[in-house]
Amino acid sequence: MKRSLVLAGGGAKIGWASGALQVLMEDGGLTFDHIDATSGSVFNLGMLLSGRSPAQIAAAWADLSPWEFVSFHPLRRYVTFWRLPSLLTQDAAVRRILPKWGIDVAKIRGCTHVNGHPVTATFNVLDFGAKRIKTIPHTEMDLEYLLAVDAVPGVVPPIAKDGTLYTDAMLLKDANLGEAVRQGADEIWVIWTVEDRAVWRGGFWNHFGHIFETCAVGNLKRELDAIEDVNRRVADGTAEPGRRHVTVRLLSPERPVPVDYLFFRNKKQMAPTIEAGRADARRYLARIGHLPGGGAHDRAAGNGAAGEAPRSAVWGR
């Protein structure tokens, strides 16, 4: 069985994802043949491929001040703010975050194993000229691509490269399940942080969040539906040659993550966010019958929780 891990975006909520990642890989003993990252999860995958452990990744988020990601254009440019390419720059990420978190592009390109297991990794950006997702193998990553993965439109400027502009893929795809299928995954684990609540919140900032959530969640559900459709055709024998059943396990917060996508107050607020990710992941593993310390490839492809018949997809909380 081939297993993929899909790391979705979510800005500061990726702190929650770091706790969940630690539990899946350390408590659950899961290993992955393929790992994919979109948007803010570039930092978690970047640390993994640079040789940092899941525990170190969670610790990095716990030691993060909200101001460490902030760097401004020259102040005079804000006088004509309507001409600004973005609210902030990515200088802080280059000068502070990448060195502090041990993210090394050369190590990313040269990585062959994560936690002792052979791995292939991919990153996703939006080609603004083509208005299409470009998926980059980790062996081809460089600093420009790395920054483009998290180049949120309006927040930081796009990255000029290859004769086009690259930005965060969040509005077209915040989790690339299709790439996991293309990589041959029989089982896809998704760490998802974007809210999916039928609650309309007032205020411009919340409305901006609703746009992001609508795009991200809507596109996730579209990919889940496509996988489920193929699984139905596999089950009744009408699928195209080479198609096979794919199980999807979607791990998401049981309660709203206590930080915003772009802002949080201090380190004290991030600590419970990470712990919530750990707790949610432990409950999820217990619910599906994956005992702590269980082997990475110890279940038949497509099996759901212990005692269940194979299912097309297993998602929800």
WOUR-V242509 format. One record per residue. N is the residue number from 1. RES is the residue in one letter. PHI is phi in degrees with one decimal (* if undefined). OMEGA is omega in degrees with one decimal (* if undefined). D_CENTER is the distance of its C-alpha to the mean C-alpha in whole Angstrom. Layout:
<<N,RES,PHI,OMEGA,D_CENTER> <N,RES,PHI,OMEGA,D_CENTER>>
This chain:
<<1,M,*,177.2,22> <2,K,-103.4,-174.8,19> <3,R,-118.3,175.9,16> <4,S,-112.5,172.2,12> <5,L,-115.5,179.3,9> <6,V,-108.0,-179.2,6> <7,L,-98.8,-177.6,3> <8,A,-86.2,178.7,2> <9,G,-80.2,-179.7,4> <10,G,155.1,177.0,7> <11,G,61.9,-178.7,10> <12,A,-64.6,177.7,12> <13,K,-67.6,176.1,10> <14,I,-64.1,171.0,8> <15,G,-58.0,174.8,11> <16,W,-59.5,-178.9,11> <17,A,-63.1,179.2,8> <18,S,-65.7,176.0,10> <19,G,-67.1,177.9,13> <20,A,-63.4,179.3,11> <21,L,-60.4,-180.0,10> <22,Q,-59.5,-178.5,14> <23,V,-68.7,-179.8,16> <24,L,-59.5,-172.8,14> <25,M,-87.1,-176.5,15> <26,E,-100.8,179.3,18> <27,D,-70.6,-176.7,20> <28,G,-82.1,179.6,19> <29,G,67.5,-177.8,19> <30,L,-78.7,170.5,17> <31,T,-120.4,-174.1,16> <32,F,-132.2,178.7,14> <33,D,-81.3,-179.2,16> <34,H,-143.1,177.0,13> <35,I,-130.8,-178.4,9> <36,D,-123.9,-179.2,7> <37,A,-132.2,174.1,5> <38,T,-131.2,173.8,5> <39,S,57.0,-171.9,7> <40,G,-62.4,178.5,7> <41,S,-70.3,173.8,4> <42,V,-54.5,-177.8,7> <43,F,-71.3,178.4,9> <44,N,-67.1,178.3,8> <45,L,-68.9,176.7,8> <46,G,-59.4,177.6,11> <47,M,-67.4,179.3,13> <48,L,-57.3,-177.0,13> <49,L,-72.5,176.4,14> <50,S,-86.5,174.6,17> <51,G,100.0,178.9,18> <52,R,-85.9,-179.0,17> <53,S,-80.8,175.6,17> <54,P,-56.4,177.7,14> <55,A,-64.6,178.0,17> <56,Q,-66.8,178.1,17> <57,I,-65.4,177.6,14> <58,A,-62.2,179.1,14> <59,A,-64.6,178.2,18> <60,A,-62.7,177.5,16> <61,W,-66.8,-179.9,15> <62,A,-64.9,-178.6,18> <63,D,-98.2,-175.9,20> <64,L,-93.4,170.2,18> <65,S,-88.8,-179.1,21> <66,P,-60.2,-178.0,20> <67,W,-81.8,-178.2,22> <68,E,-68.7,177.8,21> <69,F,-89.7,-170.3,18> <70,V,-96.6,170.2,21> <71,S,-146.7,-170.8,24> <72,F,-108.2,166.8,26> <73,H,-68.1,172.4,28> <74,P,-51.5,-171.9,32> <75,L,-56.3,-178.6,33> <76,R,-62.7,-178.5,36> <77,R,-71.7,-179.6,33> <78,Y,-76.0,175.7,32> <79,V,-63.1,174.6,36> <80,T,-107.8,-171.7,35> <81,F,-61.3,-179.3,31> <82,W,-69.3,177.5,31> <83,R,-100.5,-177.0,31> <84,L,-64.5,175.5,28> <85,P,-72.7,-177.2,25> <86,S,-171.5,177.4,23> <87,L,-70.8,-175.9,23> <88,L,-126.3,172.5,22> <89,T,-114.2,176.3,22> <90,Q,-102.9,178.1,19> <91,D,-59.0,-178.1,22> <92,A,-64.5,178.6,21> <93,A,-62.8,-177.8,18> <94,V,-71.4,-172.6,20> <95,R,-83.6,-174.1,23> <96,R,-113.5,-169.2,21> <97,I,-68.5,-177.1,18> <98,L,-59.9,177.6,17> <99,P,-64.7,-177.4,21> <100,K,-62.8,-176.4,20> <101,W,-90.7,175.4,17> <102,G,70.3,179.1,18> <103,I,-85.2,-172.2,16> <104,D,-125.3,-175.8,19> <105,V,-61.0,179.4,18> <106,A,-62.8,178.3,21> <107,K,-67.7,177.3,20> <108,I,-60.0,-179.2,16> <109,R,-62.9,-175.2,19> <110,G,-91.4,-176.1,21> <111,C,-69.0,177.0,19> <112,T,-122.9,-177.0,20> <113,H,-137.8,170.4,19> <114,V,-126.6,-175.3,17> <115,N,54.1,177.3,19> <116,G,79.8,-176.9,21> <117,H,-111.1,179.0,20> <118,P,-58.9,-174.7,20> <119,V,-144.1,166.8,16> <120,T,-116.4,-177.9,15> <121,A,-130.8,178.9,12> <122,T,-138.7,177.5,11> <123,F,-127.6,-176.4,9> <124,N,-119.8,173.5,10> <125,V,-131.3,173.7,12> <126,L,-100.8,171.0,15> <127,D,-79.6,-173.4,18> <128,F,-65.3,178.6,20> <129,G,-68.0,-178.3,24> <130,A,-85.2,-174.4,23> <131,K,57.1,178.4,20> <132,R,-135.1,176.5,18> <133,I,-76.9,171.6,15> <134,K,-113.7,179.5,15> <135,T,-102.8,-171.9,14> <136,I,-110.4,173.9,15> <137,P,-62.0,-176.6,15> <138,H,-62.1,179.9,15> <139,T,-70.6,-179.9,19> <140,E,-111.4,-176.7,19> <141,M,-70.4,169.4,17> <142,D,-138.1,-174.4,19> <143,L,-63.0,-178.6,18> <144,E,-62.8,177.1,19> <145,Y,-61.1,-178.4,16> <146,L,-58.6,179.8,14> <147,L,-69.6,-178.9,15> <148,A,-65.3,-178.8,14> <149,V,-57.6,-178.2,11> <150,D,-114.6,179.0,11> <151,A,-83.8,-176.6,14> <152,V,-66.4,-178.8,14> <153,P,-56.7,-179.8,17> <154,G,89.7,-179.0,20> <155,V,-94.0,173.9,19> <156,V,-130.3,-175.0,19> <157,P,-73.2,175.2,21> <158,P,-67.8,179.5,20> <159,I,-101.8,177.2,20> <160,A,-86.2,-177.4,23> <161,K,-165.2,175.8,23> <162,D,59.7,179.7,24> <163,G,75.3,178.1,27> <164,T,-143.2,175.2,24> <165,L,-114.1,177.6,21> <166,Y,-116.5,176.6,18> <167,T,-135.5,171.6,15> <168,D,-55.1,-177.9,12> <169,A,-84.9,-167.1,11> <170,M,-52.3,-174.9,10> <171,L,-79.3,176.0,14> <172,L,-97.5,-177.0,14> <173,K,-161.8,179.2,11> <174,D,-102.5,174.6,7> <175,A,-158.1,-171.8,6> <176,N,-100.5,177.4,9> <177,L,-68.3,179.2,11> <178,G,-60.8,177.8,14> <179,E,-67.4,177.7,13> <180,A,-62.7,176.5,13> <181,V,-63.4,179.8,16> <182,R,-61.1,178.8,17> <183,Q,-76.1,176.1,17> <184,G,92.1,-177.3,19> <185,A,-68.6,169.8,17> <186,D,-92.5,-179.7,19> <187,E,-136.7,-178.9,16> <188,I,-118.6,173.4,13> <189,W,-102.0,-179.2,11> <190,V,-117.1,171.5,8> <191,I,-99.3,-169.3,6> <192,W,-122.2,-178.2,7> <193,T,-120.3,-174.1,8> <194,V,-70.9,-175.6,10> <195,E,-70.3,175.7,14> <196,D,-133.0,-179.0,16> <197,R,-115.6,177.7,19> <198,A,-85.7,-178.8,23> <199,V,-126.5,178.8,24> <200,W,-92.8,-177.4,25> <201,R,-104.2,-176.8,25> <202,G,-78.4,177.3,27> <203,G,99.7,-176.1,27> <204,F,-57.7,-176.0,26> <205,W,-63.0,177.4,22> <206,N,-66.8,178.0,22> <207,H,-65.6,174.7,22> <208,F,-59.3,177.6,20> <209,G,-62.3,179.3,17> <210,H,-63.2,177.7,19> <211,I,-61.4,179.5,18> <212,F,-61.5,-177.6,15> <213,E,-63.7,179.1,14> <214,T,-61.8,179.5,17> <215,C,-65.4,-174.5,15> <216,A,-66.1,-177.3,11> <217,V,-68.3,179.3,13> <218,G,-60.0,179.5,16> <219,N,-71.0,174.7,14> <220,L,-61.7,-178.5,12> <221,K,-64.8,177.2,15> <222,R,-62.7,179.5,17> <223,E,-70.6,176.9,15> <224,L,-62.5,178.5,16> <225,D,-62.6,-179.7,19> <226,A,-64.5,178.3,20> <227,I,-65.9,-179.9,19> <228,E,-64.2,178.4,21> <229,D,-63.7,177.6,24> <230,V,-62.4,-179.8,24> <231,N,-60.5,177.5,24> <232,R,-63.7,-179.4,27> <233,R,-71.2,173.5,29> <234,V,-63.3,-177.6,28> <235,A,-65.1,-177.9,30> <236,D,-97.1,172.9,33> <237,G,80.8,-179.1,33> <238,T,-108.6,-179.1,33> <239,A,-73.6,177.4,29> <240,E,-63.7,177.8,30> <241,P,-55.5,179.1,30> <242,G,92.1,177.7,28> <243,R,-75.4,178.5,25> <244,R,-146.1,-179.9,25> <245,H,-66.8,177.1,23> <246,V,-125.8,175.5,19> <247,T,-92.7,177.4,18> <248,V,-113.0,175.5,15> <249,R,-116.8,-175.7,14> <250,L,-104.2,178.7,12> <251,L,-100.5,-178.3,11> <252,S,-137.4,-176.4,11> <253,P,-63.0,175.9,14> <254,E,-76.8,177.6,17> <255,R,-134.2,177.9,18> <256,P,-53.7,178.2,17> <257,V,-68.0,-171.0,15> <258,P,-78.9,171.1,18> <259,V,-134.5,177.5,16> <260,D,-79.4,178.6,16> <261,Y,-64.9,-175.3,13> <262,L,-112.4,-173.8,15> <263,F,-134.4,165.8,18> <264,F,-148.4,-167.9,19> <265,R,-79.5,-173.1,22> <266,N,-164.4,-179.9,22> <267,K,-61.7,-178.9,21> <268,K,-63.9,178.1,23> <269,Q,-77.1,-178.8,21> <270,M,-74.1,-177.0,18> <271,A,-57.5,177.5,19> <272,P,-67.1,176.2,20> <273,T,-63.7,179.1,16> <274,I,-65.6,-179.3,15> <275,E,-65.2,175.9,18> <276,A,-62.7,176.0,17> <277,G,-62.2,178.0,14> <278,R,-63.3,-177.2,16> <279,A,-63.6,179.4,18> <280,D,-62.9,-179.4,16> <281,A,-67.5,178.5,15> <282,R,-63.0,179.4,19> <283,R,-64.0,-179.9,20> <284,Y,-65.0,179.6,18> <285,L,-61.3,178.5,19> <286,A,-65.3,-176.8,22> <287,R,-66.3,-178.3,22> <288,I,-91.5,175.8,22> <289,G,81.7,176.7,24> <290,H,-90.1,-174.6,22> <291,L,-70.8,176.5,24> <292,P,-53.9,178.7,23> <293,G,83.6,179.6,24> <294,G,-66.1,-178.4,24> <295,G,-66.1,-176.0,24> <296,A,-70.0,-177.2,20> <297,H,-122.3,-171.9,22> <298,D,-101.0,180.0,25> <299,R,-123.6,176.7,24> <300,A,-66.2,-179.2,26> <301,A,-58.6,174.9,23> <302,G,90.9,179.5,23> <303,N,-70.9,176.3,24> <304,G,-90.8,178.7,23> <305,A,-65.5,-177.9,24> <306,A,-55.7,177.6,27> <307,G,86.0,-179.5,30> <308,E,-93.0,170.6,28> <309,A,-73.6,176.8,29> <310,P,-56.0,-179.2,26> <311,R,-126.4,-179.1,24> <312,S,-68.6,-179.8,22> <313,A,-159.3,178.0,19> <314,V,-124.8,179.7,18> <315,W,-135.8,-171.8,16> <316,G,102.7,-173.5,17> <317,R,-109.0,*,17>>
